[in-house]
Amino acid sequence: MLDGRKRIGAGLAAAAVIGVSLLPSAPAAAEPDIDDVKAQIEQLYHESEQAAERRNDAELELERLQSELELLQQDEAAQSDGFDAVRSQVADSVVAQSQGSSISPVAEAALSDDTAAFLAQLSTASTYSNIQGRLVDTYSTELQALEVRRSATEERVAQIAAVEEQAAEESATIDQKVDEAEALLAELEAEAAEEAATLFADEGSADTSQAAEIAADVPVSGRAGAAVQYALAQVGDSYVYGASGPDAFDCSGLTSMAWAQAGVSLPHSSKAQFSSGRQVSRGELQPGDLVFYYSPISHVGIYIGGGQIVHAANPRSGVAIASVDSMPYSGAVRPG
């Protein structure tokens, strides 16, 4: 696995030791360009969030497949019981026939002078044969239905295994990207790191007092108001991949929990949330609307008015307030 320095290239690797000569005759290495380093770290966080949202999608798919599997297993069990019952009837019929129970009465009637009895017994034998034929047909049908259900069950089990593997791969990608970002930060000397931290802090975060002031000024009520107030109350909380509260969130975890306060259920996935309401144009944005970013969609925040959103930003910034234009805008949805 490539570490952070290998992924960002030799240029940033040269900045690993600031002011220390690589060779006795070499000049001191220049300080890294903090803006460039910040961009590299933001890109790594974005890549890790993309992986996290793909993992969230995989978790939703796993829930769906597990539900289907449970229903299929129930159908398979019921079908198996039905098949066993028909198989038992067929077995009883074969035994009865081998003992002559359907032949002897007809033979006896044929040897007698009672024509009426012979015709009655012949009709009985014909009916018995028809019943046997229907039993065999039912047996075949039940067997085919059971095989179809077993095949469907096996297919779902294989799909679940594949999605679980995908989720594990995405988790590994998240860990890798975060490790690279942290390694890149660690390469900076204290002064440079402080400057980088300042730049990150300036990208739109807000403390809880500022959030409270903004919350008081947001002209929204009802369900959208409940969602906005909840999200703003989480400003300052940590960003954790896959989290949905109460003290840590990822982007879609925050939005799903915020709207849950308004009685609206949203899937824990930015991609899936984009299909969970009426799409609205940029000019129609109202507080409470979900705002989506990047293509393909991999980030979501809640519009709070005044050209701002509240969102779970990244592991450095946590839940913060930012400009609606702080990331590549993709679209907006009004839940409920």
NUMAR-315333 format. One record per residue (C-alpha): residue number from 1; residue in three letters; x, y, z. Coordinates in pm, 1 decimal. Layout:
BEGIN
NUM  Ala  X  Y  Z
...
//
This chain:
BEGIN
1  Met  0.0  0.0  0.0
2  Leu  134.2  341.8  -94.2
3  Asp  181.2  581.2  194.8
4  Gly  85.4  948.9  186.1
5  Arg  417.1  1069.9  51.7
6  Lys  423.7  822.6  -235.3
7  Arg  70.3  919.9  -337.0
8  Ile  127.3  1292.5  -336.5
9  Gly  454.5  1271.5  -525.3
10  Ala  816.2  1348.7  -478.1
11  Gly  752.9  1721.6  -444.6
12  Leu  575.6  1688.1  -110.7
13  Ala  819.3  1420.0  4.4
14  Ala  1094.0  1677.8  -30.2
15  Ala  911.3  1889.2  225.6
16  Ala  920.0  1617.2  491.5
17  Val  1211.7  1775.2  673.3
18  Ile  1193.7  2151.3  663.9
19  Gly  1522.6  2335.9  662.2
20  Val  1740.6  2024.5  683.1
21  Ser  1995.9  1962.4  409.6
22  Leu  1956.6  1637.8  216.1
23  Leu  2325.9  1639.4  128.0
24  Pro  2614.6  1832.6  284.9
25  Ser  2640.7  2063.3  -16.3
26  Ala  2265.7  2088.0  -84.2
27  Pro  2071.2  2402.4  6.7
28  Ala  1808.7  2387.2  282.4
29  Ala  1478.6  2240.9  169.6
30  Ala  1210.0  2501.0  116.0
31  Glu  908.6  2508.2  342.0
32  Pro  612.0  2330.3  187.3
33  Asp  339.3  2537.4  29.4
34  Ile  69.1  2515.8  294.8
35  Asp  -210.1  2578.2  45.4
36  Asp  -87.5  2286.1  -165.8
37  Val  -64.2  2059.8  138.0
38  Lys  -411.8  2165.9  248.0
39  Ala  -546.0  2081.4  -98.2
40  Gln  -378.1  1740.8  -83.7
41  Ile  -527.8  1666.2  257.4
42  Glu  -873.7  1782.5  150.3
43  Gln  -850.6  1553.5  -153.4
44  Leu  -759.4  1259.1  67.9
45  Tyr  -1052.3  1334.1  297.5
46  His  -1281.1  1360.2  -4.4
47  Glu  -1161.4  1023.7  -137.5
48  Ser  -1216.3  866.3  203.0
49  Glu  -1568.2  1011.9  219.4
50  Gln  -1645.8  877.0  -126.3
51  Ala  -1544.1  533.7  -1.3
52  Ala  -1750.6  583.9  314.6
53  Glu  -2062.8  672.9  116.4
54  Arg  -2010.2  370.0  -109.6
55  Arg  -1988.4  162.8  208.0
56  Asn  -2311.5  323.1  331.9
57  Asp  -2473.3  225.4  1.8
58  Ala  -2343.0  -128.1  49.2
59  Glu  -2492.6  -140.8  399.4
60  Leu  -2832.8  -40.2  259.1
61  Glu  -2800.7  -307.1  -8.5
62  Leu  -2711.6  -563.2  257.4
63  Glu  -3026.7  -476.6  452.0
64  Arg  -3237.4  -524.6  138.4
65  Leu  -3070.7  -853.2  46.7
66  Gln  -3099.8  -986.2  401.1
67  Ser  -3472.9  -911.5  401.4
68  Glu  -3514.3  -1086.5  67.3
69  Leu  -3311.9  -1381.5  191.9
70  Glu  -3531.7  -1420.9  499.8
71  Leu  -3845.6  -1422.7  283.6
72  Leu  -3690.5  -1669.4  41.4
73  Gln  -3590.3  -1899.0  325.6
74  Gln  -3945.2  -1888.2  461.0
75  Asp  -4082.9  -1967.1  112.6
76  Glu  -3829.7  -2245.2  72.2
77  Ala  -3928.4  -2400.6  405.5
78  Ala  -4299.2  -2385.6  316.3
79  Gln  -4231.5  -2522.6  -30.2
80  Ser  -4021.8  -2801.6  117.9
81  Asp  -4307.2  -2899.1  350.4
82  Gly  -4550.9  -2902.9  57.7
83  Phe  -4311.6  -3109.3  -148.9
84  Asp  -4263.3  -3361.3  132.0
85  Ala  -4642.4  -3400.9  165.6
86  Val  -4686.7  -3468.1  -207.2
87  Arg  -4390.4  -3702.6  -209.7
88  Ser  -4548.4  -3898.8  74.6
89  Gln  -4877.6  -3923.9  -116.4
90  Val  -4698.4  -4045.5  -428.3
91  Ala  -4509.3  -4304.6  -225.3
92  Asp  -4834.7  -4431.9  -69.7
93  Ser  -4991.5  -4452.6  -414.7
94  Val  -4702.1  -4653.2  -555.4
95  Val  -4716.6  -4896.5  -263.9
96  Ala  -5092.6  -4939.5  -301.1
97  Gln  -5059.5  -5005.4  -672.0
98  Ser  -4781.6  -5260.3  -620.4
99  Gln  -5012.5  -5447.4  -383.1
100  Gly  -5281.0  -5466.8  -653.9
101  Ser  -5542.9  -5261.5  -474.7
102  Ser  -5640.9  -5085.9  -800.5
103  Ile  -5630.1  -5396.5  -1018.9
104  Ser  -5782.9  -5679.4  -819.7
105  Pro  -6139.1  -5539.7  -788.0
106  Val  -6151.5  -5480.4  -1163.0
107  Ala  -6026.4  -5830.8  -1237.1
108  Glu  -6281.0  -5984.1  -1002.6
109  Ala  -6565.4  -5784.2  -1158.6
110  Ala  -6456.2  -5884.0  -1508.2
111  Leu  -6477.5  -6253.1  -1420.7
112  Ser  -6826.2  -6216.8  -1281.1
113  Asp  -7151.7  -6200.1  -1468.5
114  Asp  -7237.2  -5866.6  -1309.0
115  Thr  -7178.8  -5618.4  -1593.0
116  Ala  -7285.6  -5324.1  -1382.8
117  Ala  -7030.4  -5413.0  -1115.9
118  Phe  -6759.1  -5445.7  -1380.8
119  Leu  -6831.6  -5097.9  -1522.5
120  Ala  -6838.4  -4946.4  -1173.9
121  Gln  -6504.1  -5099.3  -1084.9
122  Leu  -6354.7  -4994.6  -1418.9
123  Ser  -6464.8  -4638.9  -1354.9
124  Thr  -6311.0  -4654.5  -1007.5
125  Ala  -5981.7  -4780.0  -1149.9
126  Ser  -5980.4  -4503.7  -1411.3
127  Thr  -6044.7  -4244.1  -1143.7
128  Tyr  -5765.4  -4389.2  -933.8
129  Ser  -5526.1  -4370.3  -1230.8
130  Asn  -5624.9  -4010.3  -1291.0
131  Ile  -5556.4  -3930.1  -927.0
132  Gln  -5217.0  -4096.7  -958.6
133  Gly  -5143.8  -3893.7  -1269.9
134  Arg  -5235.4  -3569.9  -1095.6
135  Leu  -5018.3  -3666.4  -801.5
136  Val  -4721.0  -3720.3  -1029.8
137  Asp  -4784.8  -3386.1  -1201.0
138  Thr  -4811.7  -3212.8  -863.2
139  Tyr  -4493.1  -3384.0  -747.6
140  Ser  -4306.3  -3254.9  -1053.4
141  Thr  -4443.5  -2903.7  -1011.5
142  Glu  -4358.4  -2891.1  -641.8
143  Leu  -4007.9  -3018.3  -711.3
144  Gln  -3947.8  -2751.2  -975.2
145  Ala  -4081.9  -2477.6  -745.4
146  Leu  -3857.8  -2596.8  -462.9
147  Glu  -3552.4  -2590.9  -689.1
148  Val  -3637.8  -2237.3  -803.2
149  Arg  -3657.9  -2118.1  -443.6
150  Arg  -3336.9  -2295.1  -346.9
151  Ser  -3158.7  -2140.0  -643.7
152  Ala  -3289.7  -1792.8  -553.6
153  Thr  -3176.3  -1841.0  -193.9
154  Glu  -2828.0  -1944.5  -303.9
155  Glu  -2813.0  -1641.5  -535.7
156  Arg  -2900.7  -1402.9  -251.3
157  Val  -2640.4  -1562.3  -24.3
158  Ala  -2376.4  -1509.7  -296.0
159  Gln  -2488.1  -1148.3  -345.9
160  Ile  -2465.1  -1081.4  27.4
161  Ala  -2112.9  -1221.8  36.0
162  Ala  -2010.7  -999.7  -256.6
163  Val  -2158.2  -684.1  -99.2
164  Glu  -1996.5  -763.2  235.2
165  Glu  -1663.4  -795.3  55.7
166  Gln  -1721.5  -460.3  -116.1
167  Ala  -1801.9  -294.8  218.6
168  Ala  -1482.1  -436.3  367.1
169  Glu  -1279.9  -302.6  73.3
170  Glu  -1433.9  42.3  115.3
171  Ser  -1350.0  35.8  486.6
172  Ala  -988.7  -44.5  399.4
173  Thr  -985.7  245.6  152.1
174  Ile  -1117.7  482.2  420.4
175  Asp  -845.6  375.7  661.7
176  Gln  -578.5  413.4  395.0
177  Lys  -684.4  763.8  291.3
178  Val  -714.3  887.1  648.1
179  Asp  -373.2  742.3  734.0
180  Glu  -224.7  919.9  431.8
181  Ala  -381.0  1250.9  533.5
182  Glu  -251.9  1218.2  888.7
183  Ala  94.1  1119.9  765.1
184  Leu  100.7  1423.2  540.0
185  Leu  13.8  1650.0  829.8
186  Ala  280.6  1486.2  1043.7
187  Glu  542.9  1576.5  783.5
188  Leu  500.3  1944.4  858.3
189  Glu  695.7  2114.7  1129.8
190  Ala  504.6  2273.0  1417.5
191  Glu  490.4  2618.5  1265.5
192  Ala  369.4  2489.5  930.2
193  Ala  117.4  2259.6  1096.6
194  Glu  -22.5  2550.0  1296.0
195  Glu  -63.2  2750.3  979.2
196  Ala  -237.8  2456.1  811.9
197  Ala  -467.9  2416.7  1112.3
198  Thr  -558.6  2783.6  1085.0
199  Leu  -641.5  2741.8  718.0
200  Phe  -860.2  2442.2  795.1
201  Ala  -1034.9  2629.7  1073.1
202  Asp  -1109.3  2914.4  834.1
203  Glu  -1281.2  2692.6  579.6
204  Gly  -1620.4  2741.0  739.3
205  Ser  -1632.1  2587.1  1083.4
206  Ala  -1827.7  2749.1  1362.7
207  Asp  -1829.4  2718.4  1738.9
208  Thr  -2144.6  2634.2  1930.0
209  Ser  -2211.0  2996.4  2031.0
210  Gln  -2197.6  3106.6  1668.9
211  Ala  -2426.7  2818.4  1575.8
212  Ala  -2672.2  2924.0  1844.5
213  Glu  -2677.1  3278.8  1707.7
214  Ile  -2737.6  3149.2  1356.8
215  Ala  -3009.5  2913.2  1481.6
216  Ala  -3193.6  3205.1  1636.0
217  Asp  -3184.5  3391.2  1305.4
218  Val  -3300.8  3101.1  1082.1
219  Pro  -3656.7  3188.3  971.1
220  Val  -3794.5  2836.2  959.4
221  Ser  -4044.2  2632.5  1156.4
222  Gly  -4234.3  2306.4  1131.2
223  Arg  -4058.0  1992.9  1017.4
224  Ala  -3780.2  2175.9  832.8
225  Gly  -3724.4  2385.5  1143.3
226  Ala  -3685.5  2075.5  1360.0
227  Ala  -3425.9  1935.7  1119.6
228  Val  -3228.6  2260.8  1102.6
229  Gln  -3231.0  2318.1  1478.8
230  Tyr  -3109.3  1963.7  1544.5
231  Ala  -2827.2  1989.1  1289.8
232  Leu  -2711.7  2326.2  1424.4
233  Ala  -2710.0  2185.9  1777.3
234  Gln  -2449.4  1931.3  1662.9
235  Val  -2196.9  2192.9  1546.6
236  Gly  -1862.8  2104.5  1701.1
237  Asp  -1937.2  1731.0  1717.3
238  Ser  -1686.8  1487.9  1567.6
239  Tyr  -1686.2  1346.8  1217.9
240  Val  -1669.0  965.7  1216.6
241  Tyr  -1720.2  756.6  904.3
242  Gly  -2045.0  561.1  922.5
243  Ala  -2167.0  740.6  1237.4
244  Ser  -2515.2  882.1  1286.0
245  Gly  -2497.3  1023.2  1639.2
246  Pro  -2545.2  1101.3  1907.3
247  Asp  -2200.3  1261.7  1940.6
248  Ala  -2041.0  1187.2  1602.6
249  Phe  -2166.9  1187.4  1244.4
250  Asp  -2071.7  1148.3  884.4
251  Cys  -2242.7  1368.6  626.4
252  Ser  -2547.3  1152.1  551.8
253  Gly  -2563.6  1036.9  913.6
254  Leu  -2616.3  1395.7  1025.4
255  Thr  -2883.0  1472.5  765.4
256  Ser  -3072.3  1148.2  829.8
257  Met  -3075.9  1208.6  1206.7
258  Ala  -3173.1  1575.3  1163.9
259  Trp  -3475.3  1492.1  952.8
260  Ala  -3563.8  1200.7  1180.7
261  Gln  -3643.7  1468.2  1442.1
262  Ala  -3913.4  1585.1  1202.3
263  Gly  -4053.1  1234.4  1156.0
264  Val  -3899.2  1189.2  811.8
265  Ser  -3696.8  872.9  752.4
266  Leu  -3395.1  913.4  524.3
267  Pro  -3149.3  639.7  422.0
268  His  -2793.9  669.7  554.7
269  Ser  -2645.1  747.9  213.9
270  Ser  -2603.5  1078.7  30.1
271  Lys  -2670.7  907.1  -303.5
272  Ala  -2991.8  748.0  -173.8
273  Gln  -3104.2  1070.9  -4.5
274  Phe  -3092.5  1248.8  -339.1
275  Ser  -3394.8  1032.7  -435.9
276  Ser  -3577.9  1094.5  -107.4
277  Gly  -3768.8  1410.5  -185.3
278  Arg  -3864.1  1670.2  -442.9
279  Gln  -3568.6  1816.5  -626.2
280  Val  -3548.1  2196.3  -605.0
281  Ser  -3345.9  2445.2  -803.5
282  Arg  -3064.4  2654.2  -661.8
283  Gly  -3289.6  2960.1  -656.8
284  Glu  -3562.7  2775.1  -464.7
285  Leu  -3341.9  2674.2  -169.6
286  Gln  -3511.0  2701.9  169.8
287  Pro  -3381.4  2617.6  518.0
288  Gly  -3403.8  2243.5  572.9
289  Asp  -3336.2  2147.9  211.1
290  Leu  -3066.5  1889.6  152.1
291  Val  -2779.1  2016.3  -61.8
292  Phe  -2562.5  1765.5  -248.0
293  Tyr  -2208.0  1790.5  -374.9
294  Tyr  -1967.9  1633.5  -625.8
295  Ser  -2034.8  1407.5  -922.7
296  Pro  -2109.6  1132.6  -853.1
297  Ile  -2280.9  1255.2  -535.8
298  Ser  -2074.0  1180.5  -225.6
299  His  -2154.7  1460.0  23.5
300  Val  -2467.5  1622.4  164.4
301  Gly  -2547.1  1909.4  400.6
302  Ile  -2855.7  2097.4  523.1
303  Tyr  -2926.0  2445.4  392.8
304  Ile  -2982.5  2694.7  675.7
305  Gly  -3037.1  3011.5  472.6
306  Gly  -2812.1  3306.1  400.4
307  Gly  -2608.6  3103.7  152.1
308  Gln  -2488.8  2862.8  422.8
309  Ile  -2515.2  2494.8  508.5
310  Val  -2449.7  2293.4  821.0
311  His  -2277.1  1963.1  749.0
312  Ala  -2048.9  1695.9  886.7
313  Ala  -1743.9  1815.4  695.7
314  Asn  -1444.7  1587.5  758.2
315  Pro  -1239.2  1443.6  1045.7
316  Arg  -1056.2  1775.5  1099.4
317  Ser  -1353.4  2011.4  1096.2
318  Gly  -1629.0  1786.6  1233.7
319  Val  -1983.0  1923.9  1215.6
320  Ala  -1951.2  2280.6  1091.3
321  Ile  -2119.0  2567.6  910.3
322  Ala  -1993.3  2647.3  561.5
323  Ser  -2083.3  2836.4  247.0
324  Val  -2320.8  2660.6  11.4
325  Asp  -2050.5  2717.7  -251.4
326  Ser  -1765.9  2564.3  -50.4
327  Met  -1781.5  2244.7  -260.7
328  Pro  -1886.5  2155.3  -615.9
329  Tyr  -2266.4  2193.0  -606.7
330  Ser  -2465.4  1900.3  -748.8
331  Gly  -2829.4  1958.7  -659.2
332  Ala  -3083.9  1993.1  -380.6
333  Val  -3385.3  1802.8  -246.6
334  Arg  -3669.3  1900.3  -16.5
335  Pro  -3754.8  1600.6  206.9
336  Gly  -4101.7  1518.8  329.6
//
